[in-house]
Amino acid sequence: MKSPPPLSLARDAQGFSLIELLVAMLSATVVAGALFAVLNFSTKETAALSDKVQADQTGRTAMTKIVDELHSACLGPTFRPVQENSSETNLRFITAYSEKPSIAVAERHEIVWSKTKQTLTDVHTKSTSGEYPEYEFNGASEATLIAANVSQNEPTAGKPIPIFQYYSYAEETTSGETIPVTTINTKAMTSPLGKEEAKEAASVLISFNTAPANGKTTFNRSLLLSNQVTFAFSVPNSETPINDAPCQ
């Protein structure tokens, strides 16, 4: 039996040529790179979403605590809840919870924002003597951490927005294309508040950013929260001139 010619042997050879092998390797590299990119993107998106949820829960819990305490700050008609030396970073006010007609024990709160630690802390002290509307706070204070990773909102243009801003009643009702009808001054009071200025503070605007526990703010992880509380038992008078005062 005759042996096949050399050309037939070359055609019948099994395997891949060098060019085919290089093409296969290049294709595998491209596919693996694409899969890695998709996996990496999905991992980052999942982490960012988880951080966003955490920041949302932390921020809303802190805001709810502050607002709930402020809603209990009108101890009676004409009471002035906001206290002297309240500033952009320190909110000082008096509150109380009671089912009785007269309130024997009140509580003084000082909510402090630390720029260096980026924390919101509630320093509260129970009254030791006195009665409505004058109380003495000579006892020991307790500090409760409200939230961590709290920062000021910093717009692209302009100054950072204060954590706490205070507003008094206006002399006349104001309104505009972007401002609804309101009896509150649209311009914040100058702080820190003096003794007389604090008596006129009828509303407090709270604004802050919260970040997750890891402190990351990229990929829209942080959350901006803002809420305004007005001290009033009923809807403020919209007639001109306005004679309302806090807790009326």
matplotlib code that plots the C-alpha trace (Angstrom):
import matplotlib.pyplot as plt

x = [0.0, 1.3, 1.8, -0.3, 1.5, 2.9, 0.2, -2.6, -0.9, -0.9, -4.6, -5.6, -3.6, -5.7, -5.6, -5.5, -3.1, -1.2, -3.4, -6.6, -5.2, -4.3, -7.8, -9.4, -7.3, -8.0, -11.8, -11.7, -9.8, -12.4, -15.3, -13.7, -12.9, -16.5, -17.9, -15.5, -16.6, -20.3, -19.6, -17.6, -20.3, -23.0, -21.0, -20.5, -24.1, -25.2, -22.9, -24.0, -27.6, -27.0, -25.2, -27.9, -30.6, -28.4, -27.9, -31.7, -32.6, -30.0, -30.9, -34.7, -34.5, -32.4, -34.7, -37.8, -36.3, -35.5, -38.9, -40.8, -39.0, -39.7, -43.4, -43.5, -41.8, -44.9, -45.7, -48.5, -49.8, -47.2, -44.4, -41.0, -39.3, -36.2, -33.5, -30.7, -27.4, -29.1, -26.9, -26.3, -24.8, -26.5, -30.3, -31.3, -35.0, -37.2, -39.8, -42.0, -44.4, -47.3, -50.9, -51.6, -52.8, -49.7, -46.2, -44.0, -40.9, -39.5, -36.4, -33.9, -32.3, -29.2, -28.8, -25.2, -23.6, -19.9, -18.1, -14.9, -16.7, -19.6, -22.1, -25.5, -25.7, -28.7, -27.5, -30.6, -31.2, -34.3, -35.4, -34.6, -37.0, -39.4, -42.7, -44.3, -43.1, -39.9, -37.7, -34.2, -31.8, -29.1, -28.9, -26.5, -26.8, -27.0, -25.7, -27.3, -25.8, -28.5, -26.6, -23.0, -21.6, -23.7, -22.5, -23.8, -25.3, -22.8, -24.3, -22.2, -22.4, -22.7, -22.0, -22.8, -26.4, -26.5, -27.8, -30.2, -31.9, -34.4, -37.4, -39.7, -43.2, -43.4, -45.4, -47.3, -48.2, -45.7, -46.1, -44.5, -44.1, -41.8, -43.0, -46.5, -48.5, -46.7, -46.7, -43.1, -40.3, -38.4, -35.1, -33.5, -32.7, -29.1, -27.6, -26.5, -29.7, -29.7, -32.2, -34.8, -34.3, -34.8, -38.3, -39.3, -38.1, -41.4, -39.9, -36.8, -35.5, -33.3, -31.1, -28.3, -26.6, -26.2, -23.7, -23.5, -21.4, -18.4, -18.5, -18.5, -20.4, -19.6, -22.2, -24.9, -24.6, -25.4, -28.9, -30.0, -32.8, -34.7, -37.7, -39.2, -41.1, -43.3, -44.3, -48.0, -51.2, -53.3, -52.8, -50.9, -53.0, -52.8, -54.5, -52.5, -51.0, -49.8, -49.7, -48.9, -46.1, -44.6, -46.9, -50.2]
y = [0.0, 3.3, 6.2, 9.3, 12.2, 14.9, 17.4, 15.1, 14.6, 18.4, 18.7, 15.9, 17.2, 17.8, 21.0, 24.8, 27.0, 29.7, 32.4, 30.6, 30.2, 33.9, 34.9, 32.6, 34.0, 37.6, 36.9, 35.3, 38.3, 40.7, 38.7, 38.3, 42.0, 42.9, 40.5, 42.0, 45.5, 44.6, 42.8, 45.8, 48.3, 46.2, 45.9, 49.6, 50.3, 47.9, 49.4, 52.9, 52.0, 50.3, 53.4, 55.7, 53.7, 53.8, 57.6, 58.0, 56.0, 57.8, 61.3, 60.9, 59.4, 62.3, 64.8, 63.2, 63.3, 67.0, 67.9, 65.9, 67.7, 71.1, 70.2, 69.8, 73.1, 75.3, 74.7, 77.2, 80.4, 83.1, 80.8, 81.4, 78.1, 79.2, 80.3, 82.9, 82.0, 79.8, 79.8, 78.2, 75.2, 75.2, 75.0, 75.8, 75.3, 74.1, 71.3, 69.2, 66.3, 66.3, 65.1, 67.5, 71.1, 72.5, 71.4, 70.9, 69.5, 70.8, 69.8, 72.1, 70.8, 72.0, 70.3, 70.8, 70.2, 69.6, 70.6, 68.6, 65.4, 65.9, 64.8, 66.0, 65.7, 66.4, 67.7, 67.7, 68.8, 68.4, 71.3, 71.2, 73.9, 76.6, 76.3, 77.4, 79.6, 80.0, 77.0, 76.4, 73.9, 73.2, 69.5, 67.2, 67.1, 64.0, 63.9, 61.7, 61.2, 61.8, 61.2, 60.9, 61.9, 65.1, 68.0, 71.3, 71.6, 73.3, 74.7, 75.0, 78.8, 80.6, 79.9, 76.7, 76.6, 76.8, 73.8, 75.9, 79.1, 81.2, 83.2, 85.7, 86.8, 89.5, 92.7, 92.0, 88.9, 88.1, 86.1, 85.8, 83.6, 81.2, 81.9, 80.9, 83.1, 83.3, 85.2, 84.3, 86.6, 85.2, 86.5, 84.6, 86.3, 87.1, 84.6, 83.8, 85.1, 87.6, 87.4, 89.6, 88.2, 84.6, 85.7, 86.6, 83.3, 81.8, 79.2, 77.1, 75.7, 72.6, 71.7, 69.1, 66.4, 62.9, 60.3, 56.5, 55.0, 54.7, 58.5, 58.1, 60.7, 59.7, 58.2, 60.4, 58.5, 61.4, 62.8, 66.4, 66.9, 70.1, 70.8, 73.9, 74.0, 76.9, 77.4, 77.9, 76.4, 77.5, 78.8, 82.1, 85.2, 86.3, 89.6, 92.9, 94.0, 90.7, 90.7, 87.0, 85.8, 82.4, 79.8, 81.6]
z = [0.0, -1.0, 1.5, 1.0, -0.5, 1.9, 0.9, 2.0, 5.4, 5.9, 5.0, 7.4, 10.4, 13.6, 15.8, 15.3, 13.5, 15.4, 13.9, 15.0, 18.5, 18.7, 17.5, 20.1, 22.9, 21.9, 21.8, 25.2, 26.6, 25.2, 26.6, 30.0, 30.1, 29.3, 31.9, 34.5, 33.6, 34.0, 37.4, 38.6, 37.6, 39.3, 42.5, 42.7, 42.0, 44.6, 47.2, 46.3, 46.6, 50.0, 51.2, 50.0, 51.9, 55.0, 54.7, 54.2, 57.3, 59.5, 58.2, 58.4, 61.9, 63.1, 61.5, 63.0, 66.5, 66.2, 64.7, 67.3, 70.1, 68.6, 68.2, 72.0, 72.6, 73.0, 76.7, 76.7, 75.0, 74.6, 75.7, 74.0, 73.3, 71.5, 74.0, 74.0, 72.2, 69.6, 66.5, 63.1, 64.8, 68.3, 68.7, 72.2, 73.3, 76.1, 75.8, 78.0, 77.9, 80.3, 80.5, 83.4, 82.9, 84.7, 83.7, 86.7, 85.0, 81.7, 79.7, 78.1, 74.9, 73.1, 69.7, 68.7, 65.3, 65.4, 62.2, 63.0, 64.2, 61.8, 64.4, 65.7, 69.5, 71.8, 75.2, 77.4, 81.1, 83.2, 85.3, 89.0, 90.2, 89.0, 87.2, 84.0, 82.4, 84.4, 85.1, 86.6, 85.0, 87.6, 87.3, 85.3, 81.5, 79.4, 75.8, 73.1, 69.7, 67.1, 63.9, 62.6, 59.2, 59.1, 57.1, 55.8, 52.3, 50.1, 46.9, 43.8, 44.1, 47.4, 51.1, 52.9, 54.2, 58.1, 60.0, 61.9, 60.7, 62.7, 61.4, 63.0, 62.0, 59.4, 59.8, 56.6, 54.6, 51.8, 48.6, 45.2, 42.1, 43.9, 47.5, 48.8, 51.0, 54.4, 57.6, 58.3, 57.3, 54.2, 55.6, 58.5, 61.7, 62.5, 64.9, 67.5, 68.9, 71.8, 74.7, 73.0, 69.5, 70.8, 72.1, 68.5, 66.9, 65.6, 63.2, 62.9, 59.6, 59.9, 56.9, 56.7, 54.6, 55.8, 54.6, 55.2, 58.0, 55.7, 55.0, 51.2, 49.2, 45.6, 43.3, 45.0, 48.3, 50.6, 51.2, 51.7, 54.3, 55.2, 57.4, 58.9, 62.2, 63.2, 66.8, 66.8, 68.3, 65.4, 61.8, 62.0, 61.3, 57.6, 58.2, 58.0, 60.2, 61.7, 65.5, 66.1, 68.3, 68.9, 70.5, 69.8]

ax = plt.figure().add_subplot(projection="3d")
ax.plot(x, y, z, "-o")
ax.set_aspect("equal")
plt.show()
